[in-house]
Amino acid sequence: MIPVEDVEGQTIAVLGLGRSGKATAAALAAGGAQVVAWDDGVDTRQAAQDAGLRILDLTRDDSWHGVTALIVSPGIPHLYPAPHPVIEKAYRLGIPVDNDIGLFFRSYATADWDSFDRAPRVIAVTGSNGKSTTTALIHHILQECGRPTQMGGNIGTGVLSLEPATDGEVVVLELSSYQTDLARALTPDVAVFTNLSPDHLDRHSGHGGYFAAKRRLFAEGGPDRAVIGVDEPEGLYLAGQLAVGPTDDRVIRISSGQKLEQGAWTVFARKGFLSEYRKGRQAASIDLRQIQGLPGAHNHQNACAAYAACRAVGLAPRQIEAALHSFTGLPHRSQTVAEINGVRYVNDSKATNVDAAAKALQAFSQIRWIAGGLGKEGGISALAPHLGNVAKAYLIGHSARDFALEIGKTPHEICETMAQAVARASAEAEAGDTVLLAPAAASFDQYPNFEKRGEDFVQLVLALQDS
């Protein structure tokens, strides 16, 4: 646990008592604060009270006496589409509102660092797609290269549940737009922007607000090095805003698909090869094509981001290359589950939107595509240019028939359930095919979350392997 600094004797309120809220309350108490807490869920409040937390109804004006700050869990709206009533009350009372990310950045560095030979570093990763894989890949590379490291934030461990820093350690954080938007302190040593595609637009009042939330990590964080994906206009803009000129190597521009030979420091992947350029000269090249844990152009972009971040903290190209080969990927993100009779089975249950599904469809050839679930606004008609590799689609869930209408002449079958889809796809697949779960839809019609959907697919595939 990382105790929160400079809160001793203060009364601090915590709103939301899920994983991050409970960890925040514990870290505040460890720092000497008097913690009061509230959650809209009756059962959640009771469980927290039974665990020793002081529950106080923050919807009441008389509950705010002496409170000096409100710490909010990331899932609770603080501005759009409307502030939570407790947060709005704090605004009106002039009480600062923060989250666990802000507390982490103001508490991670301590006087103990004066005795370290090498100061700890923080790498923070944000973006729309690929940030979990990029975060995990950076962490994996650091581990393989013998650097002390921890991983947390929006993946794995909550930031305040991490252990205090050790000599030379690198903490790798995945940060969502919900987290960067509200944090009052953002001071990473290296900040990574993967890409931007429409998401969470209701929480940010549109695409511009969503980008603005991501941009705070760079504009207000002031990282020593910024790794910026420049395949979208927002990334180009951000890189231009941060660099003082073409020779400024504090900005590392990355891309998947386009050459970036000009500039002070660039990393790009093209035709399966990662290239690093420094001041117009090639510094390294890595063949990504045989790395099974990083299939497709979207994962090559993730590899570029992770490579650049690791170079920024002093790792050598050959160290990074060796570590890339042992990366197996994250569950539910282009995860190879098995190869049976020459057929590859890939779980990309995290591909819950059209953009993510398009990237998955471009990563493989001869695809038996399992798609469907609870379709999102706009449908999947935008996937039409990416269906050339699909031998047949096996459609499941609430939106199966809607999807069937949108995929045109692509051969398809309405399967309803995952079990039926896996059975039919495996029966028809031939050696060299890939059975790909890339739903392009939410899971909530049949599963509580995308993880459970992916786990169902994995279990069904493993049963095939055992049969």
N, C-alpha and C positions, 0 to 999 in steps of 0.2 A: 504493500500500500504506500501511496505517496501522500503524506499529511499535507493539508493545505496551509500555506504560509500566511502570516499576518492576519489571522482571524481570532486569535486568542481573546476570550472574554466577550466576543460579539455574538449576537443572536442572529442566525442566518436561517432563512426558510428554504425548503426544498420542495419543489412541485413535481410530482411524478415519481412513483416508487417502484419502477421496474428495475432491471439490472443496473443501469447507470445511476438511477436515483438513489438506490440503496448504497452503492459504492461511494457516491458523492457524500451522502450523509455520514458514512463511516470515516471518510477522509477528512471531512470538516471537523468531526468530533475529535479525531486524532490530532488535529491542529489546535485544539482548545476551544472550538466554537460551541455555543449552545445551539443545538439543531432543533427546529420545529419543522414538521412535514405535513404534506397533504397530497391526496390522490383522489380522483373522482370515483374510483372503484371502491365500493364498500368492503369487499373481501380483501382487496389489496391493502386498504387502510388497517383492517383488523390484523392481518398477518404482520404488517410492519409494527403495529402497536405491541403485538405479542412478542416481537423480537426486541422490544425495548425502545423503539423510537417514540418520541413525543409527537402525537398527532394533534394538529391545531387547524380548525376550520378557517382557511385563508380566504374564503368567500365573505367572511365577516370583517367589518372595519376594525372592531375591537381586538382582533387577533394580531394586528400589525404593530402593536406598541413595542418599541425597542428594536424592531427588525431592521438590520442594516443592509441586507442584500437578499435577492431571490435567485435561486439556482434552479434552472429549468431543464427537464429531460428533453432530448432532441425531437421526439415525436409530437410535442405539444406546440400548436401554432402560436407564434409570438407576434405576428403582424398580419399575414394573409392566410386564408381568406378573411379571418378576423382574429384578433388576439383572444386567447383564453381569458375568461373573466378575471382570474387571479392575476394574470400578467398585466392586464389592463389596469387593475387596481394598483399594482406596484408602480406602473408608469405614472398614474395620477398622483400617487403619494411621493413621487420623486425618488423611489428606491431603486438602486441599480439592479438590472437583470443580467444574468450571466449563465453559462453552462459549464459542464465539467471540463471541456476543452480549454476554456479561458482559465479555469482554476489550475489545470495542469501546467500551462505555459508560464503562469506566474509562480509556480511552486516547485518545478522540476529542478532548477538550479539552486544549489544550497552552498553553504560555507565549506562543506566537505570537499567540494571540487578543488579548493585551493591546494589540496594535498595530492591531486591526481597528476600523473605524468602527461596524460592526454585528455583534454576536455571531452565529455560526452557530446553527442550530436543528435539532432532530431531531423528525420526525413518525413515530411508530410505529403501525402498523395491525395489529390482530388481529381474530379472529372466526372463524366457521365458513365461511360462504359470502360471496363477493364481495370478500375482502380483497385478492386480486391485482388485480382491476379497480380497486378503490378506490385502492390504492397507485399503480398506473400512471396513474390519472386525476389524482391530486394532483400527481404528477411532471410530467405533461403541462401542467397548468394553470400550474404554476410556470415551466416553460420558456416557455410562450406569453406569460407576463407579464414575462419578462425577468429572473426571479430565478435566480441560480446554484443548481443543484440536482443531486443524485445520487440514484440509486435502487438499493436492494440488499436483502440479507437473504434471505428465502425466494423472492425473485424476482430474476432477473438476477444481479447481482454479489454475491459473498459479502462480508459487512460489512468484513472486514479487508483485502479487495482494493480497497475504495474509496480514493479519493485523499484526502490530508489536507485539512482544511477550508480554504475560502477566505472572504474577507470577505463576510458576509451570506448565506452559503450555507444551503440547507435540504436536509438529507438525509432521504429518505423510505424507511422500512423496512417491509417486510412480515414479520411475526413469527408463526410457527406456535406451537401449544401446546407442541410439543417444545422450542422455543427459549426461550419465556418461563418454562417450568416449572423449568429448571435454572440459568438465568443468575443469577450472584451480584450483578450490578449491572444495574439497569434504571432509567434516568433520562431518558426522553424529555421534550421540552418540550411536545409535544402527543401524546396517546395516543388512538387511535380503536378503538372496539369496534363492529363491524358488526352481528353477530347471533350466535345460538347454536343449533345443531342437533346431534343425536348424531353423533359421529365419533371415531375413535381411542380408543374406550372401553377397549380392552384395555390401552393404554399409560397410562391414567389411572385404572384401576380403577373405571370407571363415569362417568356423566354429571356427578356432583358434582365428581369429581376433574378432569374435563376443564374445567369452568368455573373451578375453583380455579386451574388453570394459566394461563388467560386473565386472571383477575382480578389476578394478581401484577403485571402491567404497570401497573396503576392503584394498587393498594393499597401496593405496595412501590416503584413507580416514582415516585410523587408528581409527576405532570405538572402544568405550569402550567395547562393546559387539557385537559379530557377530553371527547371527542365520543362519546356513548353512544347506540347504537340501543336503543330502548325498546319494541320490538314483541314481545319475549319477557319472561317474568318475571325472568330473570337480569339483563337490561339495566335494567329498572326498579329492581331491588334495587341494582345497582351504582351507578346514578345517585343513588339515595337515600343510599347509603353515603358517596359522595364529596362531595355538596353539604351545606353547613352550614345551608342554609335555602332557601326559595323564591326569594330574591333573589340567590343565589350564581351569578354568570354564568361561573364557572370551569368549570361543567358545561354543555355544549351537548347537549341531547336531540334526537335525530333519529328520524324515522319515515317509513315508506312506507305510506300508507293511512289514517292517522288525523291529525286536527287536533291541533296542539300549540300552541295560542295562549296558554296560560298558562305562566308561568315566566319566568326571567330571560333565557334565550336558547334558542330552539328553531328547528329547521329541519325541514320535513316536505314530502313530496310527496303530492299527492292529485289524482286525475283528470288526471294528466299535468303538473301545475304544481308547481314547487318554491317554497315560501314560507319566508322568514326572519322571525321575530318577536323583537323585543328589548323586554323589559319590557311585554309585552302589546300592542305596536304593530307592525304589519307594516313591515319594513325593506326588503324586496326580494321580487320574484316573477320566476320564469323559466319559460317554456314549454318543457318537455322533450320534447314529443310529436314534434317534427320532427328530433330529434337521433338520427340513424340508428345511431350507435355506442353508444347507451344505450337499447335497447328493453326495455320491460316494467317492471313494478313493482319487481322485484329490482334492476334497474340504476338505477331512480330512487332507491332507497335508497342505492346506491353514490354516486350524484350528490350526495345530501344529505350523506353523510359527507365526501366530498371537498370540497364547498362549505364545510362548517363548518370543516374543518381549514385550508383556505386563508384563510378569514375570520380564523381564530385567529392566523395569522401576518401579518395586515395587508393582504390583498388586498381590493380593492373588488368589490362585486357585479357591476358591468358588465364588469370585467376577467375575472372568472370565467365569466360567461355567454358572452362571446366565445370563450373557450378551450374551453368545453364543445362548441361546434359543430364544432370541428376534431378532436375525439377520434374515432378510428376503431375503438376497442375492442382487446382482446387476442385473439391467435389462440386458437381453441378455446373461447371464452367469448362466446356470442351473436354470433359473427363472421359478418357478411354476406359471403359469398364471391362471389356474382354474382347478377344478375337476368337471366333468360333468358326471352324471350317472355312477360314479365309475371309470371314465377314467381321468387320470392325463395328463395335457397339459403342456409341458416344453419348454421354449424358450432358446436355447443355440446358438443363431445366431452368437455369438462371436467365436464359434468353426469353424474357417475358414481354419484350416489345419488338416492334418491327425492325428497328435498327440492329439490335443484338442478334435477332434471328437471321437477318441478311448477312451479317458477318460470319455466322456459323455455316450458312449455306454456301458461302464462297470458299470455305476452308477445306471442303471435301468434294470428291467426285463420286459418281454412281451412288446417289443418296436414296435411301428409303427413309422418308421424312415423316416423323411423328410430330403432329402439331395440333394445336387447339387447346381449349380450356375456356376461360372467361375472357372473351375478346375485348380489346380496348378501343377507345374512340378512334375512328378512322379506318378500322379494319386492317386487312393485310394486303390490299391491292398494290401497295408500294413495293411488295416483294416480287412482283411480276418479272422484273429484269434479272432476278437471281434464281429463277426456277429451272434454268437450263440443265443443271446437274441432277435434278430430281427425277429418278426413275418412276417413283410413285409416292403419293402422300397418303398417310393413314391418319384420319382426323378423329379427334376425341373431344368429349366434353360439350359444354353448353353451346359453343360457337361452331361446332363441327360443320353444320349445314351452311352457315354463313360463309365459312372459310371455303367450302366446296364451290360456292358460287363465284368466289373472288380469284381462284387460281386458274381459271380458264380451262385450257385444254390439257393441263397437267393431269396425268392419270391419278385417280384417287379412290379412296374407299372410306365410307363412314364406319368407324369402329366403335364409337361411343367411349369405351373404357381403355385404359392403358394395357390391361392384360390382353384384350383382343388385338390391340394395335401391335404389341410386341409379337404375339403369336403369328399374326398375318404377315408382318414384315419379315420375321425370321423364316417363315415357310417359303416366301417368295425370293428372298435374298440369294445372290450368287457370290461366289468367291470374288473378291475385289470390291464388293459393295460396302457401304457404310450405313448402318441403321442409326439415324441421328434423331435424338429427342431435342428439338429446338422449338418450343411451343408457340412463340410469338403471342402469348396470351398469359393472363394471370391464372393462378391455380385454384382460386377460392370456390369454384363451382364443385370441385371434387376433392380438394386437399386443403389443409389449413395454411400451407405455404409452399413455395417452390422447392424447398428442401425435401419435404415429404413426398412431393411428386417425383423428384429425382430418385429418392430412395426406393420408391415403388418400382421405377424403371430398372434400377440396379438389381433389386432382388429378383425381378422377373428374368433379367438377362442371366444372372448367376444360376438360376434354376435351369435355364436352357443348357448352361455349361455342364451342369451336373447330370442332366438327363441322358 
